[in-house]
């Protein structure tokens, strides 16, 4: 008789494989990470938590929808996917423009208010790159034993939330290193250019 793998071992193996798979996708520079790095630079790590909750509530919902087959609808209607892609690029470009006009990092915090829950959710909805990563993930783990669609969506969301917090901390660290008002202005403009490049990448991708 062959040995059967216990459910606990199967789940642990799937979880380990999923986290290894997600490591380069979640922690490398991308649209979401760069936006949260810029917000962390402007408002600190705690200033990003409402937007992070909104983004990741939407992440969890979209991941479940794709896991249960929503991605097929986007494949059948490429015009909708393209429209979402362009709207996302415009949204990130708008954020870049506001950051460029903000001036020094601490001189005018009201110029760039911290993004709220809804803004974070909108950022995810208008980020079709996230849809592609989620769809790619499910090509590898849809049938993997132990976690199921709900478990995969939850692990993906929590791991992504940690990545965003780390990038926000990187942004906050940059702010401390560039605390001089003139230097802070150039930091903001550098981050704005970075976000504009992200918007271009989203539009052309």
Residue pairs with C-beta under 8 A, 6 or more apart in sequence:
5 13
5 145
7 145
7 146
10 145
10 146
11 145
11 146
11 147
11 151
12 146
13 146
14 141
14 144
14 145
14 146
14 147
15 146
15 147
15 155
17 141
17 144
18 137
18 141
18 144
18 147
18 152
18 155
18 156
19 155
19 159
21 137
21 140
21 141
22 137
22 155
22 156
22 159
22 160
25 133
25 137
26 159
26 160
26 162
26 163
27 33
27 163
27 166
30 129
30 198
31 88
31 92
31 123
31 127
31 129
31 130
31 198
31 201
31 202
32 55
32 123
32 124
32 127
32 130
32 160
32 164
33 163
33 164
33 167
34 167
34 194
34 195
34 198
35 92
35 95
35 123
35 195
35 198
36 48
36 51
36 52
36 164
36 165
36 167
36 168
36 171
37 167
37 168
37 170
37 171
37 174
37 191
38 95
38 99
38 171
38 191
38 192
38 194
38 195
39 47
39 48
39 51
39 114
39 115
39 168
39 171
40 47
40 48
40 167
40 168
40 169
40 170
40 171
40 172
40 175
41 105
41 171
41 172
41 174
41 175
41 187
41 188
41 191
42 99
42 102
42 105
42 109
42 112
42 114
42 171
42 175
42 188
43 109
43 114
44 168
44 172
44 175
45 165
45 168
45 169
45 172
47 114
48 114
48 115
48 164
48 165
48 168
50 114
50 115
50 116
50 117
50 120
51 114
51 115
51 116
51 117
51 119
51 120
51 123
52 120
52 161
52 164
52 165
52 168
53 117
53 120
54 115
54 116
54 117
54 118
54 119
54 120
54 121
54 122
54 123
54 124
55 120
55 121
55 123
55 124
55 164
56 120
56 124
56 157
56 158
56 160
56 161
56 164
57 117
57 121
58 120
58 121
58 124
58 125
59 124
59 130
59 156
59 157
59 160
60 153
60 154
60 157
62 70
62 124
62 125
62 130
62 131
62 134
63 134
63 152
63 153
63 156
63 157
64 149
64 150
64 153
66 131
66 134
66 135
66 138
67 134
67 138
67 142
67 149
67 152
67 153
68 149
71 131
71 134
71 135
71 138
74 80
74 81
74 131
81 128
81 131
84 125
84 126
84 128
85 128
85 202
85 203
85 205
86 203
87 126
88 123
88 125
88 126
88 127
88 128
88 202
89 199
89 200
89 202
89 203
90 199
91 122
91 123
91 126
92 123
92 126
92 195
92 196
92 198
92 199
92 202
93 195
93 196
93 199
95 195
96 192
96 193
96 194
96 195
96 196
96 198
96 199
97 192
98 111
98 112
99 112
99 188
99 189
99 191
99 192
99 195
100 188
100 189
100 192
100 193
101 111
102 108
102 111
102 112
102 188
103 111
103 184
103 185
103 188
104 181
104 182
104 184
104 185
104 188
105 175
105 178
105 179
105 184
105 185
105 187
105 188
106 175
106 179
106 181
106 184
107 181
107 184
115 123
124 130
127 202
128 202
129 202
129 205
134 156
137 152
137 156
138 149
138 152
141 147
141 152
142 149
142 152
144 152
147 155
171 191
174 187
175 184
175 187
178 184
178 186
178 187
